[in-house]
């Protein structure tokens, strides 16, 4: 392997017909290139999708009340009910694996009638009543001031946190929002914070036209009593919210005299379950990328094997002379395998290098885009483990491609080889 004469012979054999060698190497080059590009593209798409979940507690489910579909304990079906503050306390007491149980209320809509006034300006926004932990469940950045805190909840303070979209409609360009007052349904609220949504896509602008106030203030100011519109429930990291969901629904049904078999009465959306489905999709895409890349690589290896068979046939007389002069079968086999492995590794590494260059250029283009751009593709990359596996595949492919031609070469008797013209 480390003899200069051997390498000179390998290079001489491969450069004897350069066009044929290039076409042969292209199969392996293309196989590795496709494999790396497919894996990088899959990772880029996965990173882009997961970027949309940035800041969201994915181990979360949302739950709301609906109309019952079955009669129970003398109560009719199609009965409407509401969640109450006591439901929140009951869930916290019964399920210690729940990290957050956040009751929420909503008023108005950014597409509805005007419900917020500041000076001579008025507009329509969505008003939410929330607890402080919401900021750990929903993606947002507080860019000025603060979010709702526990003291606001306890004292039922008339304070609010507004989005950048609210500022653009109610404030001037250089006007400071924190510390000013706005009227929500004719009730004054002091602005204590400004947030920017982390969400991307079509809903990003809409998500910045919301106003958050303390949950207890919402109930008192807008005459909601102890009514709860819906809940956001987040489980602790070591527990899946999907596993807790049956118990949660069982408790709610018992509290509101709902038939245990009524699956329609309590609406819910399991974010953790949906997130796992997305993750499973990306795992399937990775398998497909490996499958397609491997098939293309195998076709290249078969091409190298075929070419090496032709090379052996062309060098039959040379092999006979070497055998007659005392060359052992292992020496002949080693020479053929060395040529095959060398060609395979060089072409494969070139494929990795070109694919890496394209990925680097693509990353530079993505990095130059604005941070709030609505791209679903981010940081396409392939880790070093994949490159290491690719190297092993190349070595194995080279051995496989050269084994049959090598065996053919050593099976030729020296006398028969010398007779070949």
N, C-alpha and C positions, 0 to 999 in steps of 0.2 A: 504493500500500500504506500510505503514511504520511499520507494525507489524511483529515482528520476526517469529511468528508462521505461518503466511501466506507464508513467503519466505521459511521456512523449509518445508512446505507442497508442495510448487512449486518444490523445488529441489528434494524432495522425489518422486514426481510423474514423473519427467523427468528422474530421474536416475533409476527408477524401471526397465526399459528396455533400457539400454544405447545404444545398437546397433541400435534399432529402432529410438531412438532420434537422433543419429548421422546421419543416412540416411535421416531422415526428414529434419534436419537442413542443410544438404548439398545442397538441392535445392535452398534455399535462399542464402546461401554462394556463390554458383556458379553463381546465377543471378546477384548479386551485383558485384562479381569479374569480370564477363564478361563486365558488364556495365562500370565499372571504366577503365578496360584495353582498351576497344574499344574507349572510349572518350580520353584517354591519347594517344593512338596510332594515332587517328585522329588529335589531337593537335600537336603531334610530326611531323607528315607528313606536316601539315599546316605550322608549324614553319620552317621546312626544305625547303619547296618550297618558302616561303616568304623570307628566308635567301638569296635565289638566286636573289631576287629583292632589296637586301640591297644596299642603295645608289642610286637607280634608282628613278627618279621622275616619279612615276606611272601615274600621271595625264598628260601624254604626248602622242603626236602622231607624227609619222614620215611621211613626204610627199615628193614625187619625181615626176618628169615629165615622161610621157609616150607618146606613139603615139596616136593621136586622132583617134576616130573611126567613127566620123560623120562630114560631111561637114558643114561649117558655114560661113556666110557673104562672100561668094565667095571663101573661102579657102577650099582646098580639104581635104578629110579624109585621114587617115594614115600620117598626118603631124607631124613632130617632132618639138619640141620647147624646150627651156631651161628656168629655173628660172633665175631671175636677182636680183641684189642688190636692185633695186627699189621695187621688190615684198615684200622684208623683211620690208622695210620702210612702205609700204602700209598696210600690215597686222598689224604692230604695231600701226599705226595711227587709223585704222578702228576698232580695237578690243582691248580696254583697259583691258579686262579681261585676256588677254594673259600675263603671267609672263615673259616667255622667248620665243623669236623667233630666233633660232640659225641656221644661214646658214652654210652649211658644204660642203667641197670639198674633194675628195679622189684621190690619185695617187698611182699606183702600188699595189702590193699584196705580202704577205709573201711567197706565192707559185710561184710568177712570176720571172722575170729576176732580176738580182742584180741591185739595184738602190741606195745603200748606201755604202760609202767607208770610212774607217778610217785606215790610214796608209797602211799596206799591207793586211788588212782584208776587205772583201766585202761580202755583203749579200743582200737579198731581204726582204723589209719590207713594210707595208702599211703606207702611209703618209697621214695625215689628216690636213686640214686647218680649224681651229675652233676659236670660240670666248671664252672668259674667263668663261662664264656661263655654258659651257659644263660640267665642273667638278661637277656642281650641278644637272646635268641631267643623267650623266653616272657614274657608280660606279668605283672609283679609289682612291687609297691613294697615296699622294705625300710623298715619303719616304726620298727624298733628294731634296733640292732646292725649286723650286716653279713651278706653272703652268703658262700658258700664261696669261698676264695681259692686261689691257686696253692701257697702254703705248706702249706695243708691237704692238697692233692693229693700234694705231694712227701713230706711227713712222715706221710701216712696218719693224720691226726689224727681222733680220735673226737669230732667236733663236728657240730652239726646246726642247720638253720634250719627253724623251724616256722611254720605258718600260724595266723591268728587263730582258725580253727575248732578247732585243737588246744588253744589256750589256754583257750577257753571250756569245754572238757571236762576238762582236767587241772589248771587253775589257778583260784584265786579271783579276784574282781573287781579287787582292788587289789594283787594279787601280781605281782611282777616276774619275768619269765620268763628274760631274758638272764642268763647266769651260773649257772643252775640245771642239774640233771642229770635226764635221763629214761632209762629202760631200753627199748631196742629189741631184742626177742628176747633178753632177759636180758643185754644188753651196754650199759654206761653210755655215754651221749653227753652232752656239754655243749652247752647251747643258746647259740649265738652271735648269733642274729638272729631277728627275727620279720617275716613278710611279709604283705602284703595283696594278693589277686589283683585284677588290673585287668579281668578278664573280667566280662561281664554276662550276665544270663539265668539259665536253670535250672541251669547248671553252676557258677555263681559260688560258691555255698556249698560245693559239693564240692571246688572247686579250693583252698579255704582249709583243707582237712583233709589236707594233704600235709606230709611231712617230707623235707627234702633233706640228704643227707650227701655227703662227698667220694667221688668215683667209686672211687678206689683203696682207700679205707677200706671201702666197700661190698663190693668183691671179696674183700678179705682177711677181713673180719669175718664174712661170711656164706658163705664157702667157694665163691666163684664162679670162682676161678682167674683166667683171662684172658678169661672169657666176657663178651660184650657182648649185651645184650638187643635193643637197636635203636639207631639213630643219627638225629640231627637235623643235616642238612647245609644250610648257608647259603652262597650264592654272593655274590661281590662285586657292588657296585651296577651296575657296567658289564656284568655278565654275567648271563644268565638261568639259573636253576637248571634250568629245563625243557630248555635247550640242553645242559646238562652231564649230564643224567640218563642218556642212552644210554651215555656213557663210564663213568659211575659203575657202572651195572649190568654193563657189560662187564668191568670190573676185578674186581668181586665174584664174578662167575661164573667168571672165570679162576682166582681164588684158591681157590675151593671146588670146582673140577672140575665145574661145572654146564654142561649143554648150552647153547650160546649162543642157541638158539632156544626155550629153556624160559622162557616169560614168567610162569610161575606161581611159580617157585622163590624169587624175591626180591619180597617185598611192598613197596609204596611208596605214598606219598600226596604229591602235588605241590601244596603250598599256593599257590605262585605261579600255577600253572595255574588253580586254582579261584578265586583272587583276580581274575585277568584275566577269567574268565567272569562274575563278579559285576559287574566294571567294564563289561563289554560290555552286560550287562543294563541298567545305568543309562544307558548311551549310547542304547540303544534306547528307553528310557522318555522321554529328552529329545526324541528325534526324534518320538515319538508326541505329546508335549506340544506341540511346535511345530506339528505337523500338525493336531491338533484345534483348537488356538487359532487357527491361521491360517484354517481352514475357517469357524469361527464368526465371525472377523473379516471374511472375505470376504462372508458373508451380510449382515453389517451394512453393509458398503460398498455392496452391491447395493441394500439398502433405501434408503440415502442417495441413490444414483443415481436410483432410481425416484421418490423424493420430489422431487428436483431437477427431473426431467422434468415433474412435475405443476406445480411452481412456475413453470417456464418457460412452460408452457402458460397458466397463469393470468395471467402478466405479458406475454403476447404483444403486447397493444396498447401497453403501456408501453414495450416494447422497440422497437416500430415508431416511436413518437414520438421516442424517443432517437436512433434511426437517422436519422429525418427532420431532426432538429436538428443532425446532424453527428457523432454518436457513431460511432467506428470499430469494426469487428468485433473488434479486439483489446481495446478497452475493454469491450465487452459480454462477451467471453469471460473477461476478467480478473475482472469483477464476479461472474459465475456461479462461476468457480473459487474465488474468495476466500470466497464463502459456503460452498461445499462443504468447503474445507480448514479453515475456521474451526470449522465444526460437528464435523468429524471429529476435529480435534486437541483441542478442548475435551472432547468426550465420551470420547476415548481417555485423556487425562490424568486425567480423573475416575476412570476405571476403574483406572489405575495407582495413584492415590492411595488408593482404597478397598482395593485388594488389598494395598498396602503397610501400611495400617493394620491389616488382619486378620493379616498376617504378624507385625507387631510385637506384637500382643496374644498371638498364639500363642507367640512367643519368650519373652515375659514369663511365660507360664504354664509353659513348659518349664523356664525358669531357676529358677522357684520350687520345682521338684520336687527331692527329695533327690538328691545326686550318684550314689548307688548304685542309683537306681531302674532297673528293667529295661525302659526304653523303647527302642524301635527307631526313634525319630524324634528328630532333634537339629538345632537351628539351621537351620530352613527359611529360605532366603534366595534372592535373585536379585541378581546383580552388576550394576554400572552399565552394563556392556557390553550387557546384555539390554535395559535401559531405553532406551539410546541406539538400539539396533536397533528397538525398539518405536516410538520417535519417528519414525524414518525410514519405518517401515511406515505410520504414521499420515499423514505428509505424502504419501507415494505413494498411499495409499488415497484421500485427499482429492482429489488430482489425478485419479485414475482415476474416482472417483465423479462428479466435476463435468465431466469432459471431454465425454462424450456430450451431456449437457444443454446445455453451452456451445456445442457445434457446432450443435445444433438451433436454438439462439437466434440465432446469426449467419447461419444459412441462411434465415431468414424475411425476405422482402422487405418493406421499409418500407410499401409500398402495401397488401400483403396483411395485414400486421400491423395497420394502421390500420382495416381493414375488419372485423377480428375483434370480435365482441361477447361 
